[in-house]
Amino acid sequence: MKAHERFLHYVSFDTTSDESNPACPSTPGQLTLANALAEELLNLGLSDARVDEHGYVYASLPANCETDTPTLGFIAHMDTSPDACGHDIHPRIVENYDGGDIVLNEEQHVVMSPNKYTHLRDYIGQDLIVTDGTTLLGADDKAGVAEIMTLVEEIQRDNLPHGKLCFAFTPDEEIGRGADLFDVPGFGAQFAYTVDGGKLGELEYENFNAASAVVTVHGLNIHPGEAKNKMKNALLIAIEFQNMLPAWEIPACTEGYEGFQHLNRMNGDEETATLHYIIRDHDRAKFEAKKERFRRIAAYLNEKHGDGTIELELADSYYNMREKVEPYLFLIENAKRAMLDVGVTPLVQPIRGGTDGSRLSYMGLPCPNLSTGGHNGHGRFEYIPVQSMDAMVRVLRRLACPTAENA
Ligand SMILES: [Zn+2]
């Protein structure tokens, strides 16, 4: 079976994750898909395929030849983003794409245009899997699941020589919990790749260092008519805090390796005001400096407005996996070579976000991220070329079975 045929089946499962549910998996559809995937792995001859009590799917293939390659794992996530509707997905294949506008939904006038999504022009002549304009597609990350499953099928079918290989499908990645209950020792791999990136050829082993900051301002409210020299307006002090941060270090003004602080929620009144920030930087020293600036502003404003005016809570969320992957750069070199061997141009770039792979890297499983081939994740304009999925299966074959002649 081709990867895209599997993919079209997997998107029929509603696996939207739900941040409001603390259980794992956060939605029952994920468990339904997990059970189906475990059964498929069993049918492909992976006799240890299993779903654990949290909905993680694990399976392995023992080495079938003499090899000194390390035990390698491949991981994809089963859930889809809650940012867009993930049920009743009606995918369609636009065959031999002509480079023009794609009408996703005639009735609702939903059109995907290469004028807006210029990468569409890279796929003229290819077959694009698109949505009907009302839901996301789920290539993030069911394309990864389908590509890994097709790799397994082809290894078995073609009897490819390989070292020990491990496979896992995880729940709740989109709500940041995919690594929480991952059983690294039970998984059994020394190194792994997540297959969860975008455009064909993407290869990532650097992500942000991440922290959150909550600034609580304690003011003093008094009748405005009698407030002279008495009122301490928490709202104004909150604005003062924000205005001491560099205006250009925000998501809308940064790219590549440039970090930022991002105000993502504020509320309050004269008495109490709260500012919620996320802080991001690839560089650990710059990341620490950004947090230090928050502390210094808090200290300055406390001096100015009185002790206890500003309360600052800083909490680290995750770190750049580069530090954990760098001692094993052969993982990156092997992935690059596998891509080049099958005619895919590697695009090494920093992730402006986090991945489960970064968390797993700090849990003892160095884990760079590979592309799936998908574009425009988390929304109605998500699409993936069939040819990119086939190419990714070939990349995975080269990586998993580097000594196979016909891989
Ligand atoms: Zn993803």
Boltz pocket constraint, residues with backbone or C-beta under 6 A from the ligand:
constraints:
  - pocket:
      binder: B
      contacts: [[A, 77], [A, 140], [A, 141], [A, 173], [A, 196]]
      max_distance: 6.0
